[in-house]
């Protein structure tokens, strides 16, 4: 196992002879800066200076450090399987075979785009609008983002125990609508580069210059039309507005311009009684495009979607174009990831649970799961105490909030039952693209089998165990902490409570608070979209969260570019709650196990320093601009400098007074959970 070092200081021993550290290393800090003026630089300046961005990265922080470590571990596991013969049909053969194909650049460069030529011929041979919709649906099954809308299946927001077919906006290869519509200088630059990229891909699959340009224009026209009717990332956070349940018969009558029977049948989706249409305007625009656009333009759009989705699995010249636009132009990366990293990522994309099982067996100690279980319960107690102590919420709503808290379903480390890959065939006599396509088709049908017309499986995990992340799911009212995040600097069994409550404790509190953020608060203890608030308490809650929104709207992320307080509201509420709840839990813990000043810092100071260190990162301007349009999380700097000035205990811990740049008057601080 590769040694992971993140500047943790281990200086003491407990009664068992185990090392106990503070989690603080002054080398990671910049103590020349006053904590009240820029706590982010004060806590993390040394680390950021010592970790400048490499050409490969557009952002590099603690999550990336752990991802690098995890990827090395997974590489060892995969290459061990790939280095020796495995029984045909075994997980080892499937993982190892796919990895070998991913790494065989000589073969892929010799093949060029031949692996997708049959599909290209099929698309170019489409002779009617009805056939167009059939071929688009067929490509979707193979992992090609081919349709102008998305079809999925997830919990019915109002009957959370049952899955419901969901139809939502899609079709935009740049993702966010503003890239097609905004006249802002940097956005226009990206859009012009996108046009060049689209034209280049058409030329690379045999179109002459005039044809490639005509097809590029068709793609831009169709995607821009869809963008105008689509909702922004901020608008997509409106839970009620994006839930429109109807019968299947109503879908047929209200959206007749889409051949639903062909579209769903071609994807293997069985008959359903009800669906939800998330964004009606976007779907109506798709109807118009399908009816009004020239058939040759529709075929051009489908051809581009095919090549764009398949390019990563083709020869290096295709990959180079994908990297140049999506990673360099949009995000600022200067160098592509090494081939082995991309190969590991591709294997994880389609066989992540099989890889996760190997990862857990070798790298995840059961003791970490036991300690996390204790921490989660301590945080649950602390959140309950804070709910009971709220002055702005009445007893009736408090009782409902506590019921929801008690009903949290907790998942730690890894699932009890592993996903099966029986039925998936990896055949090295076929191209890499063909095998990835087969894998996507297997996953698609497996998903349909497990979800459509089936009750929600509360034991299903939405992140693989090796994922460096955590989540809250409102429809199952669950919090999940995969094994990957349960390591320093987030979770360190060899550090004291101040370090762990400041890091993984805040992560736990963060996910718990998502159950009570502006979106999560709309769901009851059983995961149903249902109001459980009194009118007065709901108004109080909305007024307090508005303070958070306005505060972040006022932050200038880059000159002339402000943060989006509405887009990031849920995550900012969760950070605020996570800090308050974890700090409460630390105070509870210190009543039984007092901590002293060590390494020059009180336990309260170490708590906040540990929190800040989790968000230490360097980021490129292009990536920051992209995130500001699309990411519901605030940048790392503002998850520190924006979050901590709302916490009274932070002022007390560091003696921060009026006149400091980060000082917020007490009456103006966010006070929710």
Secondary structure, 3 states (H helix, E strand, C coil): CCCCCCCCCEEEECCCCCEEECCCCHHHCCCCCCCCCCHHHHHHHHHHHHCCCCCCCCEEEHHHHHHHHHHHHHHHHHHHHHCCCCCCCCHHHHHHHHHHHHHCHHHHHHHCCHHHHHHHHHHHCCCCHHHHHHHHHHHHHCCCCCCCEEEEEEEECCEEEEEEEEEEECCCCCCCCHHHHCCCHHHHHHHHHHHHHHHHHHHHCCCCHHHHHHHHHHHHHHHHHHHHHCCCCCHHHCCCCCCCEEEHHHHHHHCCCCCHHHHHHHCCCCCCCEEEECCHHHHHHHHHHHHHCCHHHHHHHHHHHHHHHHHHHCCHHHHHHHHHHHHHHCCCCCCCCCHHHHHHHHHHHHHHHHHHHHHHHHHCCHHHHHHHHHHHHHHHHHHHHHHHCCCCCCHHHHHHHHHHHHCCEEEEECCCCCCCCCCCCCCCCCCHHHHHHHHHHHHHHHHHHHHCCCECCCCCCCCCCCCCCEEEECCCCEEEEEHHHCCCCCCCCCECHHHHHHCHHHHHHHHHHHCCCCCHHHECCCCCECCCCCHHHHHHHHHHHHHHHHHHHCCEEECCEECCCCCCHHHHHHHHHHHHHHHHHHHHHHHHCCCCCECCECHHHHHHHHHHHHCCEEECHHHHHHHHHHCCCCCHHHHHHCCHHHCHHHHHHHCCCCCCCCCCCHHHCCCCC
